Amino acid sequence: MASVAIRDVRKAFGATHVIHGVNITINDGEFVVLVGPSGCGKSTLLRMIAGLENISGGEIRIGDRVVNNVPPKERDIAMVFQNYALYPHMTVAANMGFSLKLRKASKDEIDSRVNRAAEILGLQPLLGRYPRQLSGGQRQRVAMGRAIVRDPQVFLFDEPLSNLDAKLRVQMRTEIKELHQRLKTTTVYVTHDQIEAMTMADKIVVMHDGLVEQIGAPLELYDKPDNLFVAGFIGSPAMNFLKGNVKANGKLEFVGPSNTRLPLGKAPASSDGRPAVYGVRPEHFTIADDGAEAEIQVVEPTGSEIQVVAKLGGEDVIAVFRERHQFKPGEKIRLKPNPSLVHLFDAATGKRLTA
């Protein structure tokens, strides 16, 4: 196992710059998720760690060694791709042990490592099968087993669950997390799915347009996003944003669209009249007599909760309730955000405002 240090790493394809001076420290044994929308640079960064892309500037260390010019096969990493990339003419056992065979490992060592990985992943009954005889989840396990047998310093996962159905994704998410808890190998995992990031990571790196927006533990990013991008990206359904001004002369509150008055727990000093963006998560709304009037547009029951799309001050907001309310489209309700859980952002920069 080893740490990974990414220092001022840049990447350009000709005149097009896609990674702009990224700095990330991944500790030994840590499970770090790189998350962001398509095109943010997360997969390119992973491929640079793997050595599949050359870096245009900066430095990447695995352990104590700078690996900028080290070939992929000598970096002591193992990568699991979105595409399983299994050899169709080889059995599961042969696929898993192929990298060891290339290293000219003995048959006994190959069998021992393959059997150990198969036991960890529950693949023992499948070792004699071919990829065409496996389900998508089983193929992904084989791809993971192929990585495990190498006993690398670092595991790299590039959106490994994207090709699986929703139920299988949840199952494989749990299995990958359990695998990390058992092996404790440093892991870098790329996904565009923030639910995967929240449920699996020790530490999340949120990327956008080739830059790191915020690094932190999942609940740290959820509770204290640094800016509007992170606030809107982390959380499902996404945080609601309302533009307006802080009113701090007398009663502290936020004056939103159509002069809607919303509660504020705190605001920076001397912020009376300051243009700001008011952020409230859907689950932090309650129905209260002193809430702001909203008109229900759409009701979406999911079983465990009810999601409501409503017009608040002429703007669409989403509220989530655990209670079984009998809402109807067109009905008027009064929504009140929990003032202690409200987020306030600067209207010009999008940065989080703190009192």
Phi, psi and omega in degrees: 000156183200159173278164175232127179241124179246116187238113176048044184280134180231152177216132176227139171254096187067237181270357182266116180266126184245337175235126190242075174069061183273136176233118180218136173247122179247115185284158178304126177084002184275148174255107184247132179250127172266120185229150179167171180289167177303137178087006183278347178105003185293316180290324177298318178297318179297318180293331175289323175298320182286340183091010180275346173230137175285147177267147182270343179186157180096198187211139173239128177244137168243113191067229180265004188254129171285125187248015182312318185246017180270130179300152182307319185291344181257008182270353181058048176237161174226135187241138175245122186264167173298318174275126187298329176054047176270149177282117187294335183270000181252148174290171177303313181299317181292321176300314183293326184265003188297319181296325178289326178296320178296330177281357182066036174289155180291158180298322180296319179293318179299312181299319182296313182290321179296317180294323178295313179296320180296323178293317180299321187260002180068037183255003185307317181290349187254000188300332181268359181275166176255158183308324181295343182265009184246154172281171179301317180295322179292321177297321179294324176296321178296317177299321176293320179298322178298325177287320184296320184298338180284345181049058186280170173283330185219133170265137175239124179244123179250094180044057188289345186255003187298331184271002184262156177286169190302314182294318181291327177299317179297317180297314182291328175303313180296318183295320180293320178296316178297322178299316179295320179296330181279314185274331180057034177272138177307130186227132173242124190233127181254134175204157171260355185268109184291339175292317174302314181299314183295320187277338188254330195279146161281324182216136180250137172247112179269123181245151179204123178052043175077010179237153173273120180275321180195146175234133178176175175294154184308310183287335175295316178292325181289317185276330184223066178295141183288333186205177183298324181297309181297318180300321181279337183273320182271122181118136180218119359298161185291160177298144174276139178237131178231131180271145179176212183223149175280135174246110184240011178265097188096238180287129180283122177200176179244130178260108186262202181301144180055034178062026177291129181264126182234145185287146176232132178280323180201161179206157178299154178298149178056042182252011180300125180082001183290129175295134184207170174244127184264120181248131177219131180285148184305325183280356181262011170270143168232163174265122184215150181299329181264017178279174179276140182290135178222148179250125182291132178256311184220140176244127182235093176284133179249356182109293181279342181204172177238126175260134182235128170262125184223157174267121178237112184061030180084357181251146177285132172228156175246131176238143180239131180233139175278335182284155181271073176285146177263066182285152175225142177305137182093345180288144177264132176228167178245116183258133178232118175289149173287111187298333181284347182247009180282147177247142181235131183233147178293132184294328184276314187262339184080003181284148178295137176259133178237145181286000000 
